[in-house]
Amino acid sequence: MTETLVRTTEEKRTSARPEDLQSVTPHLVCAGAAEAMEFYKRAFGAVEVMRLPGRDGRLMHGSIAIGGGRVMLVDEMPECGVLSPRSLKGTPVTVHLYVADVDSFVDRAVKAGATLRMPVTDMFWGDRYGVIVDPFGHSWSVATHQRDMTVEEIQDAMQKMASCGGGGTAPHKH
């Protein structure tokens, strides 16, 4: 029996998602998505994967790679109910990013225009960790993992904290 080289579209599909994307992919709405892509290149070392501008010049879809993950971007479109953190006056969402050297990463991002919300410090759960806000209003927590800990060790360390995390609350304010 010979193998057929021509396959239908359905036969080509091997996964419910493209192989180059993780199952959960942040999709950021930005007031100035093209400028945001340039910022992420400078500040985070992102690599541009795709840019699809619309007829009116706004970015209809953009994609960048940061480390081993992807982030999608789109321009704010208030007429369609697509609003950025600038229009919403903030965001309740923080994108978490693991990097090899959190101190130099955060330093580079701040020099490129990010705002330091929480200085990099050693945290009770075993990461060196800080929080920045990019110029487009998106919050990023950035960490370098330092040591593995059990859930019990993390819970014990959390209970000993004086504020912003003791008694089972979040380890930091956003």
Secondary structure, DSSP 8 states (H G I E B T S, - for coil): ----S---HHHH--SSS-TTS-SS--EEEETTHHHHHHHHHHHH--EEEEEEE-TTSSEEEEEEEETTEEEEEEE-BGGGTB--HHHHTS-S-EEEEE-S-HHHHHHHHHHHT-EEEEEEEE-TTSEEEEEEE-TTS-EEEEEEE-----HHHHHHHHHT-SSSSGGGS-SS--
